[in-house]
């Protein structure tokens, strides 16, 4: 029997830092109804006529800086490609492919390539450890849209989240092994933010508040992004012997103030006045380094912190294609 196919899916990246490619990427990304969940007509006006024409100028400059720091290529694309190659060399149970939800290589093209090998099963692993409709939900929607066009629908397995898998936690502990946890005044777990409205939609009563998400995973909140990122933080902290009072969970990359709080930039800005001068930042929602880690945390947040009087902001690199992450993926696929 033919081997199963494992498709890794990451978010996406512009094909280059040019204005045109950044505009094209942002338009595809932001026109997704799971990303900006407003009626299609208003989303079209907002994205095509307001956001993209203006934001693409500033974003292209940031992407150019990112490309230059990463040897002239998108680090997200490079790291996902290297991860795929390493997985294919590290095991013989499934053929590994990768795609991006937005832009290249597309899910459609990846599935066409996979079809050529006629796999016994299609396994899809979004490289987002925590379920969110705007990430894992969108990937599922696109995957099923594409395979539903085929005459033959293969056996299909979709892994929607793995935020608490022991091997995933071990991979982050391994990534941090060169850092002395006791040398920092505070450990920050900074996650990509989401609109509060999208988090609320997880619940039957459309209300996240009151579900104890900061403290436990329960029958109601196990698909709540807020609950799962707090759980990941708790598990990494336990693995690294970081006490609860020594770490904080924050949220970055917000577009408005109606997103999950506390906001990473504001927390970092306030730390020096509390005599917190040396911090270490994890960003466990990002399994591969990208604009949000290299530039937003490593550059912009470091500047905010030091200008406010902080001394040191260190960042734990993403999992990228580390041996521990490769093994974690193998374990996750085999255990689901």
C-alpha contacts under 8 A as a table, 3 or more apart, distances in Angstrom:
res1	aa1	res2	aa2	distance
1	X	120	X	6.79
2	X	117	X	7.60
2	X	118	X	6.96
2	X	119	X	5.37
2	X	120	X	5.49
3	X	93	X	6.57
3	X	94	X	5.30
3	X	95	X	6.72
3	X	119	X	5.54
3	X	120	X	5.85
3	X	121	X	7.51
4	X	93	X	7.34
4	X	94	X	4.93
4	X	95	X	6.52
4	X	119	X	4.90
4	X	120	X	4.99
4	X	121	X	4.50
4	X	122	X	5.88
4	X	123	X	7.20
5	X	94	X	5.38
5	X	95	X	4.86
5	X	96	X	5.97
5	X	97	X	7.39
5	X	114	X	6.90
5	X	119	X	5.81
5	X	120	X	7.67
5	X	121	X	6.21
5	X	122	X	5.02
5	X	123	X	6.04
6	X	94	X	6.24
6	X	95	X	5.97
6	X	96	X	4.74
6	X	97	X	6.18
6	X	122	X	6.18
6	X	123	X	4.73
6	X	124	X	5.86
6	X	125	X	7.25
7	X	96	X	5.97
7	X	97	X	4.87
7	X	98	X	5.28
7	X	99	X	7.18
7	X	122	X	7.45
7	X	123	X	6.15
7	X	124	X	4.83
7	X	125	X	6.15
8	X	84	X	7.78
8	X	96	X	7.42
8	X	97	X	6.21
8	X	98	X	4.54
8	X	99	X	6.34
8	X	124	X	6.15
8	X	125	X	5.00
8	X	126	X	5.69
8	X	127	X	6.50
9	X	98	X	5.70
9	X	99	X	4.93
9	X	100	X	5.40
9	X	101	X	6.50
9	X	107	X	7.88
9	X	124	X	7.46
9	X	125	X	6.36
9	X	126	X	4.60
9	X	127	X	5.79
9	X	139	X	7.52
10	X	80	X	7.57
10	X	98	X	7.81
10	X	99	X	6.53
10	X	100	X	4.92
10	X	101	X	6.22
10	X	126	X	6.17
10	X	127	X	5.35
10	X	128	X	7.44
11	X	100	X	5.41
11	X	101	X	5.07
11	X	102	X	6.28
11	X	135	X	7.27
12	X	76	X	7.62
12	X	77	X	7.72
12	X	100	X	4.70
12	X	101	X	5.71
12	X	102	X	4.81
12	X	103	X	6.06
12	X	104	X	7.17
13	X	25	X	6.78
13	X	74	X	7.11
13	X	76	X	7.15
13	X	77	X	7.18
13	X	100	X	7.79
13	X	102	X	7.07
13	X	103	X	6.63
13	X	104	X	7.58
14	X	17	X	6.60
14	X	21	X	5.48
14	X	22	X	5.32
14	X	24	X	7.52
14	X	25	X	5.29
14	X	103	X	6.77
15	X	21	X	5.88
15	X	22	X	7.74
15	X	103	X	7.37
15	X	104	X	7.07
16	X	21	X	5.87
16	X	22	X	7.24
16	X	73	X	7.94
16	X	74	X	7.88
17	X	21	X	6.59
17	X	22	X	6.20
17	X	60	X	5.09
17	X	61	X	7.26
17	X	63	X	5.14
17	X	64	X	5.06
17	X	67	X	7.39
18	X	21	X	5.39
18	X	22	X	6.11
18	X	60	X	5.84
18	X	64	X	7.81
19	X	22	X	5.20
19	X	23	X	5.95
19	X	56	X	5.83
19	X	57	X	6.11
19	X	60	X	5.56
20	X	23	X	5.15
20	X	24	X	6.15
21	X	24	X	5.00
21	X	25	X	6.11
22	X	25	X	5.10
22	X	26	X	6.04
22	X	56	X	5.76
22	X	59	X	7.14
22	X	60	X	6.03
23	X	26	X	5.23
23	X	27	X	5.98
23	X	52	X	5.72
23	X	53	X	7.08
23	X	56	X	5.27
24	X	27	X	5.27
24	X	28	X	6.33
25	X	28	X	5.37
25	X	29	X	6.12
25	X	102	X	6.75
25	X	103	X	6.28
26	X	29	X	5.03
26	X	30	X	5.80
26	X	52	X	6.45
26	X	56	X	7.61
27	X	30	X	5.33
27	X	31	X	5.78
27	X	47	X	6.42
27	X	48	X	6.60
27	X	52	X	6.39
28	X	31	X	5.37
28	X	32	X	6.71
28	X	102	X	6.45
28	X	103	X	7.72
29	X	32	X	5.72
29	X	35	X	7.38
29	X	102	X	6.12
30	X	33	X	7.77
30	X	35	X	6.09
30	X	36	X	6.23
30	X	47	X	6.45
31	X	35	X	7.41
31	X	36	X	6.96
31	X	43	X	6.53
31	X	44	X	6.76
31	X	47	X	6.67
32	X	35	X	5.32
32	X	36	X	6.47
32	X	37	X	7.97
32	X	138	X	7.85
33	X	36	X	5.32
33	X	37	X	4.92
33	X	38	X	6.96
33	X	39	X	7.98
33	X	40	X	7.27
34	X	37	X	5.45
34	X	133	X	6.03
34	X	134	X	4.80
34	X	137	X	7.60
34	X	138	X	6.23
35	X	133	X	7.72
35	X	134	X	4.72
35	X	135	X	7.91
36	X	43	X	7.02
37	X	43	X	7.99
38	X	42	X	6.73
38	X	43	X	6.02
39	X	42	X	5.62
39	X	43	X	6.15
40	X	43	X	4.97
40	X	44	X	6.06
41	X	44	X	5.16
41	X	45	X	6.45
42	X	45	X	5.15
42	X	46	X	6.02
43	X	46	X	5.04
43	X	47	X	5.86
44	X	47	X	5.34
44	X	48	X	5.58
44	X	49	X	7.55
45	X	48	X	5.60
45	X	49	X	5.34
45	X	50	X	6.88
46	X	49	X	5.91
46	X	50	X	5.16
46	X	51	X	6.12
47	X	50	X	5.70
47	X	51	X	4.88
47	X	52	X	5.73
48	X	51	X	6.56
48	X	52	X	5.72
48	X	53	X	7.05
49	X	52	X	6.82
49	X	53	X	6.46
50	X	53	X	6.16
50	X	54	X	6.76
51	X	54	X	5.79
51	X	55	X	5.67
51	X	56	X	7.99
52	X	55	X	5.20
52	X	56	X	5.45
53	X	56	X	5.87
53	X	57	X	7.42
54	X	57	X	5.88
54	X	58	X	7.45
55	X	58	X	5.49
55	X	59	X	5.92
56	X	59	X	5.00
56	X	60	X	5.74
57	X	60	X	5.42
57	X	61	X	6.80
58	X	61	X	5.43
58	X	62	X	6.67
59	X	62	X	5.07
59	X	63	X	6.09
60	X	63	X	5.02
60	X	64	X	6.04
61	X	64	X	5.08
61	X	65	X	6.42
62	X	65	X	5.12
62	X	66	X	6.25
62	X	291	X	7.99
62	X	295	X	7.75
63	X	66	X	4.86
63	X	67	X	6.04
63	X	291	X	7.23
64	X	67	X	5.09
64	X	68	X	6.20
65	X	68	X	5.17
65	X	69	X	6.29
66	X	69	X	5.19
66	X	70	X	6.26
66	X	74	X	7.25
66	X	75	X	7.89
66	X	291	X	6.53
66	X	294	X	7.29
66	X	295	X	6.84
67	X	70	X	5.07
67	X	71	X	6.31
67	X	72	X	4.66
67	X	73	X	5.07
67	X	74	X	5.58
67	X	75	X	7.41
68	X	71	X	5.50
68	X	72	X	5.11
68	X	73	X	7.56
69	X	72	X	7.36
70	X	73	X	5.88
70	X	74	X	6.72
70	X	75	X	5.90
73	X	77	X	7.62
73	X	78	X	6.99
74	X	77	X	5.30
74	X	78	X	6.17
74	X	290	X	7.65
75	X	78	X	4.97
75	X	79	X	5.80
75	X	288	X	7.76
75	X	289	X	6.24
75	X	290	X	5.82
76	X	79	X	5.36
76	X	80	X	6.08
76	X	288	X	5.90
76	X	289	X	5.96
76	X	290	X	5.25
77	X	80	X	5.32
77	X	81	X	6.07
78	X	81	X	5.21
78	X	82	X	6.15
79	X	82	X	5.10
79	X	83	X	6.02
79	X	288	X	6.26
79	X	289	X	7.55
79	X	320	X	5.37
79	X	321	X	6.20
80	X	83	X	5.02
80	X	84	X	6.22
80	X	98	X	7.27
80	X	288	X	7.09
80	X	320	X	7.08
80	X	321	X	7.36
81	X	84	X	5.18
81	X	85	X	6.36
81	X	98	X	7.19
82	X	85	X	5.13
82	X	86	X	6.10
82	X	321	X	6.23
83	X	86	X	5.14
83	X	87	X	6.13
83	X	320	X	6.86
83	X	321	X	4.49
83	X	322	X	7.87
83	X	326	X	7.06
84	X	87	X	5.19
84	X	88	X	6.34
84	X	96	X	6.04
84	X	97	X	6.26
84	X	98	X	6.61
85	X	88	X	5.24
85	X	89	X	6.42
85	X	96	X	7.81
86	X	89	X	5.11
86	X	90	X	6.03
86	X	321	X	7.33
86	X	326	X	7.26
87	X	90	X	4.98
87	X	91	X	6.38
87	X	96	X	6.80
87	X	326	X	6.05
88	X	91	X	5.95
88	X	92	X	7.03
88	X	94	X	7.79
88	X	95	X	6.38
88	X	96	X	5.86
89	X	92	X	7.65
90	X	326	X	7.88
91	X	94	X	7.47
92	X	95	X	7.49
97	X	110	X	7.08
97	X	114	X	7.74
98	X	105	X	7.65
98	X	110	X	6.88
99	X	104	X	7.08
99	X	105	X	5.09
99	X	106	X	5.40
99	X	107	X	5.25
99	X	110	X	6.03
100	X	103	X	6.32
100	X	104	X	5.94
100	X	105	X	5.67
100	X	106	X	5.43
100	X	107	X	6.31
101	X	106	X	6.48
101	X	107	X	6.34
101	X	138	X	7.94
101	X	139	X	6.20
101	X	142	X	7.88
102	X	106	X	6.67
103	X	106	X	5.73
105	X	109	X	6.76
105	X	110	X	6.90
106	X	109	X	5.33
106	X	110	X	6.22
107	X	110	X	5.05
107	X	111	X	6.08
107	X	142	X	7.53
107	X	143	X	6.93
108	X	111	X	5.31
108	X	112	X	6.32
108	X	143	X	7.95
108	X	146	X	6.35
109	X	112	X	5.03
109	X	113	X	6.35
110	X	113	X	5.17
110	X	114	X	6.20
111	X	114	X	4.90
111	X	115	X	6.02
111	X	146	X	7.94
111	X	147	X	7.79
112	X	115	X	5.15
112	X	116	X	6.83
113	X	116	X	5.50
113	X	117	X	7.57
114	X	117	X	5.72
114	X	118	X	6.99
114	X	119	X	7.29
115	X	118	X	5.13
115	X	119	X	7.11
119	X	122	X	6.72
119	X	154	X	7.61
120	X	154	X	6.99
120	X	155	X	6.92
121	X	154	X	5.85
121	X	155	X	4.72
121	X	156	X	5.80
121	X	157	X	7.58
122	X	154	X	6.47
122	X	155	X	6.11
122	X	156	X	4.86
122	X	157	X	6.23
123	X	156	X	5.96
123	X	157	X	4.71
123	X	158	X	5.92
123	X	159	X	7.71
124	X	156	X	7.91
124	X	157	X	6.28
124	X	158	X	4.93
124	X	159	X	6.29
125	X	158	X	6.44
125	X	159	X	5.34
125	X	160	X	7.22
125	X	333	X	7.97
126	X	129	X	7.66
126	X	136	X	6.12
126	X	139	X	7.18
126	X	159	X	7.20
126	X	160	X	7.04
126	X	161	X	7.99
127	X	287	X	6.56
128	X	131	X	7.01
128	X	135	X	7.13
128	X	136	X	6.69
128	X	161	X	7.02
128	X	285	X	6.36
128	X	286	X	7.06
128	X	287	X	7.19
129	X	160	X	7.92
129	X	161	X	5.03
129	X	162	X	5.08
129	X	163	X	4.81
129	X	285	X	6.29
129	X	287	X	8.00
130	X	160	X	7.74
130	X	161	X	5.11
130	X	162	X	6.62
130	X	163	X	5.43
130	X	225	X	6.09
130	X	228	X	6.28
130	X	229	X	6.90
130	X	285	X	6.98
131	X	135	X	7.21
131	X	136	X	5.66
131	X	137	X	7.32
131	X	160	X	6.01
131	X	161	X	5.31
131	X	223	X	6.18
131	X	224	X	7.30
131	X	225	X	6.08
132	X	135	X	5.40
132	X	136	X	5.71
132	X	137	X	6.17
132	X	223	X	7.82
132	X	224	X	7.59
132	X	225	X	6.02
133	X	136	X	5.95
133	X	137	X	4.09
133	X	138	X	6.08
133	X	198	X	7.68
134	X	137	X	5.94
134	X	138	X	5.57
135	X	138	X	5.27
135	X	139	X	6.29
136	X	139	X	5.10
136	X	140	X	6.26
136	X	160	X	6.14
136	X	161	X	7.92
137	X	140	X	5.23
137	X	141	X	6.30
137	X	160	X	7.92
138	X	141	X	5.07
138	X	142	X	6.28
139	X	142	X	5.23
139	X	143	X	6.07
140	X	143	X	5.12
140	X	144	X	6.10
140	X	158	X	7.65
141	X	144	X	5.42
141	X	145	X	6.05
142	X	145	X	4.98
142	X	146	X	6.25
143	X	146	X	5.33
143	X	147	X	6.23
144	X	147	X	5.22
144	X	148	X	5.71
145	X	148	X	5.46
145	X	149	X	7.02
146	X	149	X	5.68
146	X	150	X	7.56
147	X	150	X	5.41
147	X	153	X	6.52
148	X	151	X	7.84
148	X	153	X	6.98
150	X	153	X	6.31
159	X	162	X	7.63
159	X	333	X	7.90
159	X	336	X	7.16
162	X	165	X	5.36
162	X	168	X	7.44
162	X	332	X	7.33
163	X	168	X	7.16
163	X	169	X	7.92
163	X	228	X	6.47
163	X	229	X	7.34
163	X	231	X	7.68
163	X	232	X	5.77
164	X	168	X	7.05
164	X	169	X	6.79
164	X	228	X	7.93
164	X	231	X	7.12
164	X	232	X	5.90
164	X	235	X	7.32
165	X	168	X	5.30
165	X	169	X	6.42
165	X	332	X	7.10
166	X	169	X	5.12
166	X	170	X	6.06
167	X	170	X	4.83
167	X	171	X	6.08
167	X	324	X	7.78
167	X	325	X	7.86
167	X	327	X	7.45
167	X	328	X	4.66
167	X	331	X	6.84
167	X	332	X	7.50
168	X	171	X	5.10
168	X	172	X	6.65
168	X	325	X	6.95
168	X	328	X	5.44
168	X	329	X	7.79
169	X	172	X	5.32
169	X	173	X	6.36
169	X	232	X	7.43
169	X	235	X	6.79
169	X	236	X	5.75
169	X	239	X	7.73
170	X	173	X	4.96
170	X	174	X	6.06
170	X	236	X	7.81
170	X	239	X	7.68
170	X	324	X	7.33
170	X	328	X	7.98
171	X	174	X	5.02
171	X	175	X	6.20
171	X	319	X	6.98
171	X	324	X	4.88
171	X	325	X	5.34
171	X	328	X	6.79
172	X	175	X	4.91
172	X	176	X	6.38
172	X	236	X	7.04
172	X	284	X	7.51
172	X	319	X	6.87
173	X	176	X	5.24
173	X	177	X	6.34
173	X	236	X	6.56
173	X	239	X	6.79
173	X	240	X	6.54
174	X	177	X	5.18
174	X	324	X	6.89
175	X	178	X	7.59
175	X	316	X	6.78
175	X	317	X	6.86
175	X	318	X	7.36
175	X	319	X	6.55
176	X	179	X	5.56
176	X	316	X	5.98
177	X	180	X	7.66
180	X	183	X	5.48
180	X	184	X	7.65
181	X	184	X	6.01
181	X	187	X	7.80
181	X	240	X	7.72
181	X	242	X	7.32
182	X	185	X	7.75
183	X	278	X	7.91
184	X	187	X	6.91
184	X	278	X	5.15
184	X	279	X	5.19
184	X	280	X	6.49
185	X	246	X	7.28
185	X	276	X	5.56
185	X	277	X	6.63
185	X	278	X	5.32
185	X	279	X	5.79
186	X	246	X	5.32
186	X	247	X	5.62
186	X	248	X	7.58
186	X	276	X	6.86
186	X	278	X	6.86
186	X	279	X	4.96
186	X	280	X	6.65
187	X	246	X	6.19
187	X	247	X	4.50
187	X	248	X	6.47
187	X	279	X	5.71
187	X	280	X	4.95
187	X	281	X	6.00
187	X	282	X	7.68
188	X	247	X	5.62
188	X	248	X	5.05
188	X	249	X	6.05
188	X	250	X	7.07
188	X	279	X	7.11
188	X	280	X	6.13
188	X	281	X	4.71
188	X	282	X	6.15
189	X	233	X	6.52
189	X	247	X	7.37
189	X	248	X	6.17
189	X	249	X	4.84
189	X	250	X	6.13
189	X	281	X	5.90
189	X	282	X	4.82
189	X	283	X	5.68
189	X	284	X	7.24
190	X	249	X	6.05
190	X	250	X	4.77
190	X	251	X	5.34
190	X	252	X	6.40
190	X	264	X	6.39
190	X	281	X	6.78
190	X	282	X	6.13
190	X	283	X	4.92
190	X	284	X	7.52
191	X	229	X	7.45
191	X	249	X	7.70
191	X	250	X	6.26
191	X	251	X	4.78
191	X	252	X	5.97
191	X	283	X	5.57
191	X	284	X	6.75
191	X	285	X	5.67
191	X	286	X	7.93
192	X	251	X	5.51
192	X	252	X	5.01
192	X	253	X	5.94
192	X	254	X	7.80
192	X	285	X	6.74
193	X	251	X	4.80
193	X	252	X	5.29
193	X	253	X	6.01
193	X	254	X	5.74
193	X	259	X	6.38
193	X	260	X	5.74
194	X	198	X	6.82
194	X	199	X	7.12
194	X	254	X	7.16
194	X	259	X	5.45
194	X	260	X	5.87
195	X	198	X	5.46
195	X	199	X	6.79
195	X	254	X	7.98
195	X	256	X	8.00
195	X	258	X	5.99
195	X	259	X	4.07
195	X	260	X	6.26
196	X	199	X	5.18
196	X	200	X	6.15
196	X	258	X	6.06
196	X	259	X	4.96
196	X	260	X	5.68
197	X	200	X	5.07
197	X	201	X	6.40
198	X	201	X	5.28
198	X	202	X	7.29
199	X	202	X	5.78
199	X	208	X	6.57
199	X	224	X	6.43
199	X	225	X	6.68
199	X	226	X	7.33
200	X	203	X	5.96
200	X	206	X	4.66
200	X	207	X	4.60
200	X	208	X	4.86
201	X	204	X	7.41
201	X	206	X	4.89
201	X	207	X	7.15
202	X	206	X	6.76
202	X	208	X	7.80
202	X	221	X	7.86
202	X	223	X	6.99
202	X	224	X	6.16
203	X	206	X	4.88
203	X	207	X	6.10
203	X	208	X	6.81
203	X	220	X	7.27
203	X	221	X	7.70
204	X	207	X	7.81
207	X	210	X	7.86
208	X	211	X	5.88
208	X	213	X	7.91
209	X	212	X	7.58
210	X	213	X	7.86
211	X	220	X	7.45
211	X	221	X	6.87
212	X	215	X	5.64
212	X	216	X	6.27
212	X	227	X	7.91
213	X	216	X	5.75
213	X	217	X	6.77
213	X	221	X	6.83
213	X	224	X	7.89
213	X	226	X	6.32
213	X	227	X	4.20
213	X	228	X	7.86
213	X	230	X	7.31
214	X	226	X	7.42
214	X	227	X	5.99
214	X	230	X	5.73
214	X	231	X	7.86
215	X	227	X	7.73
215	X	230	X	7.33
215	X	231	X	7.70
216	X	227	X	7.01
216	X	231	X	6.98
217	X	221	X	6.09
217	X	222	X	5.57
217	X	227	X	6.34
217	X	228	X	7.18
217	X	231	X	7.13
218	X	221	X	5.55
218	X	222	X	5.93
219	X	222	X	6.23
220	X	223	X	7.85
221	X	224	X	4.93
221	X	227	X	6.30
222	X	227	X	6.85
222	X	228	X	6.70
223	X	227	X	7.73
223	X	228	X	7.19
224	X	227	X	5.31
224	X	228	X	6.24
225	X	228	X	5.23
225	X	229	X	6.18
226	X	229	X	5.50
226	X	230	X	6.42
226	X	260	X	7.91
227	X	230	X	5.35
227	X	231	X	6.29
228	X	231	X	4.94
228	X	232	X	6.18
229	X	232	X	5.03
229	X	233	X	6.20
229	X	285	X	7.80
230	X	233	X	5.13
230	X	234	X	6.21
230	X	249	X	6.85
231	X	234	X	5.04
231	X	235	X	6.21
232	X	235	X	5.17
232	X	236	X	6.18
232	X	284	X	7.84
233	X	236	X	5.28
233	X	237	X	5.98
233	X	249	X	7.25
234	X	237	X	5.12
234	X	238	X	6.09
234	X	244	X	7.85
235	X	238	X	5.07
235	X	239	X	6.18
236	X	239	X	5.05
236	X	240	X	6.23
237	X	240	X	5.14
237	X	241	X	5.86
237	X	242	X	4.73
237	X	243	X	6.94
237	X	244	X	7.72
237	X	247	X	7.88
238	X	241	X	4.98
238	X	242	X	6.03
238	X	243	X	7.43
239	X	242	X	7.80
242	X	246	X	6.45
242	X	247	X	7.23
243	X	246	X	5.47
243	X	247	X	7.16
244	X	247	X	5.80
244	X	248	X	7.99
245	X	248	X	7.78
249	X	262	X	7.69
250	X	261	X	6.56
250	X	262	X	5.20
250	X	263	X	5.65
250	X	264	X	5.00
250	X	267	X	7.66
251	X	254	X	7.66
251	X	260	X	6.39
251	X	261	X	6.08
251	X	262	X	6.13
251	X	263	X	4.96
251	X	264	X	5.20
252	X	263	X	5.86
252	X	264	X	5.15
252	X	265	X	7.06
253	X	292	X	7.40
254	X	257	X	7.11
254	X	259	X	6.30
254	X	263	X	7.84
255	X	259	X	7.67
256	X	259	X	6.29
260	X	263	X	7.35
262	X	266	X	7.64
262	X	267	X	6.97
263	X	266	X	5.51
263	X	267	X	6.26
264	X	267	X	5.21
264	X	268	X	6.16
265	X	268	X	5.22
265	X	269	X	6.11
265	X	301	X	6.27
265	X	304	X	7.20
266	X	269	X	5.03
266	X	270	X	6.27
267	X	270	X	5.26
267	X	271	X	6.30
268	X	271	X	5.29
268	X	272	X	7.82
268	X	301	X	7.39
268	X	304	X	7.17
268	X	305	X	5.49
269	X	272	X	7.03
269	X	304	X	6.01
269	X	305	X	5.32
269	X	308	X	5.72
270	X	273	X	5.78
270	X	274	X	6.95
270	X	308	X	7.47
271	X	274	X	5.15
271	X	275	X	6.56
271	X	276	X	5.05
271	X	277	X	6.98
271	X	305	X	7.77
271	X	310	X	7.49
272	X	275	X	4.90
272	X	276	X	4.96
272	X	277	X	5.39
272	X	305	X	7.54
272	X	308	X	6.27
272	X	309	X	5.39
272	X	310	X	5.19
273	X	276	X	7.25
273	X	308	X	7.93
273	X	309	X	7.70
276	X	279	X	7.42
276	X	310	X	7.18
277	X	309	X	7.30
277	X	310	X	4.41
277	X	311	X	5.17
277	X	312	X	6.50
278	X	310	X	6.61
278	X	311	X	5.76
278	X	312	X	4.66
278	X	313	X	6.08
279	X	312	X	6.25
279	X	313	X	5.08
279	X	314	X	6.43
280	X	313	X	5.85
280	X	314	X	4.83
280	X	315	X	5.73
280	X	316	X	7.24
281	X	313	X	7.28
281	X	314	X	6.20
281	X	315	X	4.77
281	X	316	X	6.16
282	X	315	X	6.25
282	X	316	X	5.37
282	X	317	X	7.74
283	X	286	X	5.99
283	X	293	X	7.40
283	X	316	X	7.65
283	X	318	X	7.26
284	X	287	X	6.56
284	X	318	X	7.35
286	X	289	X	6.69
286	X	290	X	7.89
286	X	293	X	7.78
286	X	318	X	6.46
287	X	318	X	5.36
287	X	319	X	5.14
287	X	320	X	5.98
288	X	318	X	5.18
288	X	319	X	5.86
288	X	320	X	4.39
288	X	321	X	7.90
289	X	292	X	7.68
289	X	293	X	5.74
289	X	294	X	6.43
289	X	317	X	6.95
289	X	318	X	5.32
289	X	319	X	7.81
289	X	320	X	6.52
290	X	293	X	5.46
290	X	294	X	5.86
290	X	295	X	7.82
291	X	294	X	5.40
291	X	295	X	5.26
291	X	296	X	6.48
292	X	295	X	5.92
292	X	296	X	4.79
292	X	297	X	6.48
293	X	296	X	5.62
293	X	297	X	5.03
293	X	298	X	6.19
294	X	297	X	6.11
294	X	298	X	4.97
294	X	299	X	6.88
295	X	298	X	5.27
295	X	299	X	4.87
295	X	300	X	6.25
296	X	299	X	5.77
296	X	300	X	4.94
296	X	301	X	6.03
297	X	300	X	5.87
297	X	301	X	4.79
297	X	302	X	6.44
297	X	315	X	7.51
298	X	301	X	6.43
298	X	302	X	5.89
298	X	314	X	7.80
298	X	315	X	6.67
299	X	302	X	5.31
299	X	303	X	6.21
300	X	303	X	5.20
300	X	304	X	6.34
301	X	304	X	4.97
301	X	305	X	6.10
302	X	305	X	5.15
302	X	306	X	6.13
302	X	312	X	7.96
302	X	313	X	5.79
303	X	306	X	5.29
303	X	307	X	5.92
304	X	307	X	5.35
304	X	308	X	6.26
305	X	308	X	5.25
305	X	309	X	6.62
305	X	310	X	5.26
305	X	311	X	7.88
305	X	313	X	7.37
306	X	309	X	5.06
306	X	310	X	4.35
306	X	311	X	5.89
306	X	312	X	7.29
306	X	313	X	8.00
307	X	310	X	7.00
310	X	313	X	7.79
319	X	322	X	5.85
319	X	325	X	6.01
320	X	325	X	7.47
321	X	325	X	6.33
321	X	326	X	6.50
322	X	325	X	5.24
322	X	326	X	6.30
323	X	326	X	5.10
323	X	327	X	6.23
324	X	327	X	5.16
324	X	328	X	6.06
325	X	328	X	4.81
325	X	329	X	6.20
326	X	329	X	5.33
326	X	330	X	6.47
327	X	330	X	5.10
327	X	331	X	6.17
328	X	331	X	5.02
328	X	332	X	5.99
329	X	332	X	5.01
329	X	333	X	6.08
330	X	333	X	5.35
330	X	334	X	6.15
331	X	334	X	5.13
331	X	335	X	6.02
332	X	335	X	5.22
332	X	336	X	6.18
333	X	336	X	5.60
